[in-house]
Amino acid sequence: MDSGRTPSDGPASPAVGEGLPWFALYVKSRQERTVEGGLARLGLGTYLPMMEKVRKWSDRKKVVRVPYFPGYVFVRCTEEERGLAWKLPGSIRYLGAEGRATPVDPRELEAVREALLRRVPFEPYPHLAPGQPVTVTAGALKGLTGILVGKRRNFRLVLQIRAMGQGIAAEVDATDVEPI
């Protein structure tokens, strides 16, 4: 798989607000880093998974850092702090229903963070469909759990953020996974 993408660094401040819930904050287009900086200045835990991608122009190529989940920044905070974060320039709304912010499952977010820290090449995998939950038993992703999805002749392990309907995917050998 050569998508021109490589994994990026881990979270900016995952330990801040330890024990508090994570939320997905929907932000204006290309404002993810600006909002993340504002959240960090407020002292809130943030996570903005980034990847390096080769962008091509007619006269040159350049490696740029872009979010795995465009339009979203993860924030760990109290209900009161959510209001402060939402008021930052570039913030639009929290992921949720009926005007209520829905927490992101911390295990799902941790699986994405851990996989990216292991420097495995992932690519965004939007609009996930239900699939077989599996645990990886061998290779660089050993011990992680995710959803197994077929793609052409290969299998992919998807680590998803269900609340967003998005995730990241990597190729895996079907013999390296077992059903949960």
N, C-alpha and C positions, 0 to 999 in steps of 0.2 A: 504494500500500500504506500504509494507516494503521492500524498495529497498536497505536498508542499507545506505541511503543518508539523510543528513539533510542540511538545508540551512545554508549559511555562512553569514558573515558580509556584509555590504554594500560596496560601492565604496571607494577606497583609497582617491581620491581627486576630487569629482564630481563638486565642485564649482569653481575650478581653470579654468579660461578661460570662465567664464559664458558668454553666448551669442554666443560663437563660435560653429561651427559644430562639431559633433562627427564623428569619422572614425573608421572602424574596421581594425586594423593592423594585417596581417597574419604573424605569427612568427614560428620559427623552433620548432619542437616537444619538449615539456617539457621546453620551454624557456619563458613561459608566465610571470612568476614572475620576472625573470631577466630583461626582456624587460620593464615590468611595473616599476621596480625600476629605470631603466635608464631614462624612460620618466618622472618620478617624479623628478629625479635629474635635468632634463632640465627645470623643473618648469611647466610642462604640466599637464592638467587635465587627469586623467586616471580612468579606471574602469575595474576591473577584477573580475567578479562574481565567487565566489568560493563556493564549497560545501564540506562537510565532507562525506567521503565514507569509509566503512569498507573494508579493504583489507585482504584477508586470505592467509596465507602461510601454509605449512604443519605443522609447529610447533607453530604458533601464529596468532593472529589477531591484526591489528593495524588500528587506525583511521587516515586517511590521508586527506589532503585538495587538491582538484583537481578543475580545472576550469569547469564551466558549458559549456563553449564554447571552447573546446580544440583547440589550435593553434591560438587563437585570443586574442588581447588586444584592448580595446577601448581607443581612445585618442581624446582629445578635443584640437584643435590647429588651427593656421593660416596656409595658404599655405606655407609660408617660414618655419614655425616650422615643418610642415609635412616632409620636406626634411631632417631636422636634426633628427627627430624621425626614419625615414626610414634607416638612416645610422647607427643606434645602432646595436651592435652585437646581432644576433638572429633575427633581423627583416628581413622579406622577401619582402613583398609588401602590398599595401593597397587593400582592397576589392574594386573592380570597374571594369570598362570595357574600352577597348581601351586605356590603359595607364593612365586613369583618376580615381582618388579616388572618390568613391561614398559616400556621407554623409549618416550616419545612422539616421533614423527618431528619433529625441530626445524623442518623446512621447512613442515610443516602448521601448527605452532603459530605460526611467523613469518608465514605467510599470513593467519591469523586476526588476529594483532596488527596487521599492516600495514593490512588492510582496515578494522579498527575505528579506527585512527588517521586514516584518510581520511574519517571521519565519514559513511560511507554507512549508511543505515538497514538494519540486518540484524535478523533474528529467529531464535530458536533453531530448529534443524532436527534433531530427535532420530531415532535409529534409521535411519541412512542405508542405502539400497539401492544396489547397484552401478549406475553410470551412465557416461556418456561423459566422459572427461577432456578439458578444454578450456583454452585460454589466452584471456584477454580481450584483444581487439585495439583497443578504443576505449572512451571514456568514463572515468568516475571510477575504475574498477577495472582499467584498462589494465595489462597485464603480469602480472597475477595468474593463477594456474592453479587449477582446481577441477573439480568434477563438474557437468555440466549435467543438470538434472532438469526434466521437464515438469510443470507444475501448471496445470490448467484450460487456458486459452488462452495463458498466458504461459510463459516459461522462467525458471528460477532457476539461479543459480550457487551451488553449495554448496562451502564451504571446510570440510573435515572433519578431525576428529581420529579417524582410523580405529581407533586402539587403544580409544577410548571408544565408537565407534559413534554419535557425535554430531557436530554441526557447526553452522555458521550459514549462512543462505541470503539472497540478495538477487535481485531481479528484474533480468534482463538481456535485451537485444534479441538474438535469435538471429543477427542479422547482425554483432554485435559480438564474436563468439567464433569460434575455429577449433579443430579437433581437434588434439590433440597427437600 
